[in-house]
Amino acid sequence: MSDPLAAWTPTLAVFVRRCAIVGVLTIGLMLLFGWIIGTYTGFWQVMYVAPVLALAYNIGFEDPARWRAARQDRWHLRTDAVIHHGPDGEVRIPLADVVDVRTRLGWSVVIFLTDGQRVRISYVSGPKEIAAQIIAARNRMTP
């Protein structure tokens, strides 16, 4: 039996920060898209309607569904594996199969496996520390 080392769960604050960043970028891109259409066609209403529709879709549908799925995730680091408990059951990722661990965009950790698969731990606080913990546990296993 392996010993527990750490546990992580998604946090609402990190999720909201991600939503705010993605929302601002989406509005900016839609404004640019509307400006381009307005410049070439004279149809300037797109510049106002496109960002509002994109933001409404994200706030109304995509983000709540994404959070409902992610908030159930539980990640546990043990001396021999990373274990994911989620709505679909439990998945055990042996540390011996971990090739690399990297952070992405300040709100997720990506675990690279020997068979080419990637596993993402999303919306966690301190992704750099989590990546370092997983690498340190993996390194303790190998001589």
N, C-alpha and C positions, 0 to 999 in steps of 0.2 A: 504494500500500500504506500502510496506517495504522500508526502506531507504538503499541506497547503502553504503557499507563499504569499499570494495576493488575490484580490477579487476586485472586479470593476463592473460598473453599470453605466448605461448612458445617463447623462444629466440634461435636464430641460434647459438649463442656462446655456450650455454648449450648443444644443440644438437651435435655440432661439438666435444665438450669435450667427450660426451658419445660415439660418433663414434670412437674417437681416443682410448679411453680406451677399448672398445669392439674389435677394430681392433688389438691392441697390444695383448690382451688376445687370440684372434683367431689365430694370427700368432704363438704365443707361443705354443698353443695346437696342431696346425697342425705340427709344427716342432717336437714336442714330438711324435706325431702320426707317422710322417715320420721316425724319428729315431728308433722307435720300429719296424716298418716294415723293415727298412734297416738292423737292427740288426739280425732279425730272417730270412729274406729272401735274403738279399744281394741286394735288389732293392732300392738303395739309392736315386734314382731320385725322389721318393715320398717325401723325405725330402725337396726338393727344389720346386717341383711343387705344392704340397698341400697348403702351405701358400699363394702362389701367386694366385692360383685359388680362395681360400676363400676370400682373400682381394679384388680381382677383382669383385667377385660377390657382396660383401658388398658395395663397392664404386660405382659400375655400376648400380646395380638394387635395392637392399634392402633399403639402406639408403636414396637415393633420393625419393623413393616412400613413405617411412615413414615420411620424412620431409614435402612432399607435402600435406599429409593428416593432419599432426599435426599442421602445421603453420596456419591453418584456425580456430583452436580452440580459443575460448574466454571464460574465466571463470569470473563470477561476484559473489562476496559475498554480500549478503543483510542481513538485520537484521533477516530474517526468513528462508532463503534458500541460497543454492549455485546453481547458474544457469550456465549451459553449453550451449554456442552457438557454433554449429559446422556445418559441411557440411550437416548433416542429420537433422538439425533443432535444437530446443531448448529443453533442459531437465532441469527440476526443481527438486532439491534434498532438501527436507525440513530439516532444521537443527535439528528438533525434531527426525528425523530418524538416525542421526549420532551417532554412538556408540563410534568410535575412529578415530583418524587421525594420520597417521605415514608417515615418509619420507622413500624413498627407493633409495638407490644407489647414493644419492646426486643430482638426477635430476628429481625426481618425488615425488608426494604426493599421498597417498592412503587414501581414505575415506571409512571407514567400516560402513555399514548400519545395522539397526536392523534386516532386513530380510536375512542377510548373504551375500548380494551383496557387491562388492567393486567397487569403482570408482577411476580411476587414472587421476591425473592432471600431464601431462608429460612435460619435458624439460623447466621447469620454474626456474627462478633465485630465490634464497632464499627459498628453500622448507621448511626449519625449521620455518621461519617466517610465511609462508603461513599456515602451520599446526597449529601454535599457534593462528593465527587470526581466523581460522575456529573453533577451540576449544573454544576460548574466546567468539565468537559470539554465539555458542551453549550454553555455560554456562550462558550467560546473559539471555537466553530464559527460563531456568529452575530455579525455586526458590531454 
